[in-house]
């Protein structure tokens, strides 16, 4: 039997025997389990798009945080506008939407564990959105902070096999630090012109995730107290206008465009925070195009 870092047979043909890993010193790895795990194939092997023809679109869970037990965290005025806009938008895309307000971390974990243990066999996908305060690497529940990995790791293929091979989408409205983006002005110059196969196959357990953050690591995320956060405003606008027209990465590209171009902070009484910009950050492990076709 070959070593764990050698190529393994695919379609009956061995891949290169020279495959290796960036392993820990001494050849150790953090995951020593090689047990065979099998889940139902929801999409043909080389399909270009995810199968969105199940009986239901899927669950959409929104964790909305306005008030906190932590004295240093201010109430997030405007988040309820985000929450209601997002609920309406996701319902138009035929998601079954459930909103949880101001939960403590133990309650969040319980909701997530129950969701991961549910049967998603007849669902196209899963969507989870978190609206809260945050800092680099952490998001806040009502009573403490946690890493996003503590949420999405419940939905890896071995832990939630009925979502294996299906899209798992996370939309995060939260700061990722306290840095500011002053932006740069672009001006036109004189030189500018005006003008399938159905055979069984193995996938990584972390495949088919997409995580969209409202801002890049290290930076503030802006929220208007009456209209809601910049990111959620743009996300809802794009999903409502083009959610059944474009694939999700195209949609999120236009969300980034809207946030980047259409918004600038307006705090003239605080010059340091005035006229600042923001750009969302998309992390994708999707393996196919995702479109919310009409059911």
N, C-alpha and C positions, 0 to 999 in steps of 0.2 A: 504494500500500500504506500502510495506517495506521501510526502510530508504535507502539512496543512497549507504550505505556501506554494505548492506546485499547481500548475493548471489542472483543472478538473474537466472530465468529459462533457461536451456540449453537443447535442444531436449525434451522439455516438462517436464523435471525433474528439480526440484529445487536443486541447489548446497547448500553447507553448509550455515546455517544461521549465522555461526560464523565468516564469512569473514569480514575483516575490512581493514582500510588503515592507513598509516602513515600520517595522516592529519595535517593541520595547527591547532594551538591552538584554542579551542572553537569549533572544528568540521568544521571550514571553509575550503573550497576548492577553488582553483584558477579558476576552470572552472565550472560554474553552469548550463551549458546547457545540457539538457538530451533529446533534440529533436531527434526524430527518423530520421535517415539518411540512405539511401539505395543506393547502387551502383551495377552495373552488376558484377556478379561473373565470373572472368576470368579463374578460376581453381577449380576443384572439391575440396570439403572440406578437405579431407585427402590425396590429391595427394602429392607424395613425391617430385615432381619437379614442378617448375613454367611452365605454359603453354607458350612455345616459338614457337607456331605454328600460330601466327597471320600473317597477310599479310606482315607486315613490322617489322624489328627488333626494330626500334625506333629512336628517336633523340639523338644525342650526341653533346653536346654543350661544347666548350672549351673556357674558358676565359684566354687569354694569356697576361700576364703583363710583359713588358720589361722596359718601361720608366715611371717615376713617377713625379708628380708635387711637391712632398714632398722632400725638400732639403736633408733631412737626409737619404733618400733611394737611394741607388745606382742602376744603370741600371742592369738588370739581364741578363748578357751576357750568352748565351747558351740556353736561354729559347725557342728560335725559333727552335732549334734542337729538343727539347722535343715536341714542338707543331706539327712539321711536322711528327715526328715519331709516335706520338699519332694519328694524323689524318689518316695516312696510315694504322696503326694497326686497328683502329676502322672501317675503310672502308672495310678491309678484313673480319671483323666480320659482315658486312652488315648493319652497322649503317649509318644513314644520318647525316653527320658531318657538323657542322657549327662552325667556329672559329671567336671569337671577340677579337680584339687587343686593349689593353690599354684603356679600358672603364672607365669612371667615375662612381661613385656609382649610381647616378640617372639613368644612361643609363643601368647599370647592372640590377637594379630593374625593369626597363621597359621591358628589354628582358626576364627576369624571369617571370614577370607577364603575358606577352603575351604567353610564353611557357606553363604556368600553365592553361591558359584559352583555350588553343588549344585542339582539339579532339584527344586523344591518343587511341581511341577504337580499332584501327587496329594495334597497336604497342605492341610488347612484353614487352618493358621496357623503362626506361629513363636513360641516363648517362650524368653527368655534371662533368667536370674537371676544376679546377682552378689552374693556375700556377702563383705564385706571392710571394711577401714577406709576412711574418706573424710574429706574436708574440703570447704569450699564450692567447688563446681565441679569437684571431682576425686575419683576413686576410685583405690585402690592395688592394683597388681599385687604380686607378691612382691618386685620389685626397684625399682619406681618408680611414680609416679602418672600418671594419664591422664584425659582428659575422656571422659565417656560418649558424646559425639558421635562419638568415634573408633570406637565399636562400632556404634551404631545407624545411622550414615550408610552403612554397607556394604549396608543392606537397603532403601534408598530404591528407588523403582520402576525407575529407569534402571540401577542397579547389580545389582539382583536382580529381574528382570522376572517370574519365576515366583511371586513373592510380591506382585506388584502387585495392589492391590485386596483383599488379605487382611490380617487382623489380625497385627500384630507387637507382642508384649507383652514388656515389660521390668520385672522386679521387682528393686529395688535395696535391699539391706540394708546400710547404711553411714551413718556420721555425715555431716552436711553443714555442720559447724561446731562451735563449742564453747560455744554459748549454752544456757542452761537455761530450761525452762518450768515455773514453779512452780505454774501452774494457778490456778483460782478456784473457790470453793465455791458451788454453787447450792443454795438452800433454798426450800422451798415457802412461799408467803405466804398470808395469810388469804383473798385474793381469787382464788387459784387454784382452779379446779374440779377435782373428782376425775375428774370425768368425763374394575406394571413395563413399565418399558419396556426392550427389548433392544437398542436402537440404540447405536452406538458413542458414547462420550463420553470427555472428558478429565478427569483428576483431578490434583491437585497431587502432586508426587513425594514429599512428606512426609506424605501422608494415610495413615490407618489404623495409626498408631502409638499405643501407650499405654505410658506410663512411670510406674510406681508406686514412689515413694520411701518408705522407712520413716519419714522425718521431713522437716520443712520446711526450706528453705534457711537455713543459719546455726546449726542446732541439733544437739544430741547425739541419737544413736539408741541406745536401751538394749538390753542383751543379758544374759540370765540365764545364768550359767555352767553350770547343769545342765539347764535347760529350753529354752534357746535364746532368740533375740531375741523381743521382744514382737511385732514386726510379723510375723515368719515364723510364730510360734505362731498368731496370729489369722488370717493368710492361709490357712494349711493347714486350720484348723478350718472356716472359711467354705467353702473349696473342697470339702472332704470332705462337709460337711453339706448345702450348697446349690449346689454347683458345676454340677449338671445341672438346677437349678430356676430360678435367677435369671440375668439378664444380668450381665456382668462389672462394669459400673459400679454396679449395685445391690449386688453382692457386695462390692466395694471400699468402698462406703459403710458397710456393716456391719463390715468390717475396721477402718475408721477408728473406728467406734463402740466396738468391743471394745478397741482400743488406748487410746482416750481415756478410757474409763470404768473399765475393769477393771484397769488397771496403774498402779503408782506405785513409784518407786524406794525401796529399803529399804537405806539406808546410814547408820545412826545414828551410826557412828563418824566420818562425814564430813558434818557438818551442811549444808554448801553443796550437796552432791549428794543429800541426803535428801529424800524425798517430792516428787520431780520427776515431771512428766508428759511425754507425747509425743503427737504427732498425725502420721499419715502424710500424704503429699502426692501427689496424683494429677494427672498431666498427660496429657490425652487429645486425640488427633487422630483418634479413631475416627469413622467416618461412618455406622455402623449399629449395631444391637444385636448383641452377641456372647453366644451361649449355647452351652455345651458339651453339646449333645444327645447322647444315647446313640447309638452307632453300630450 
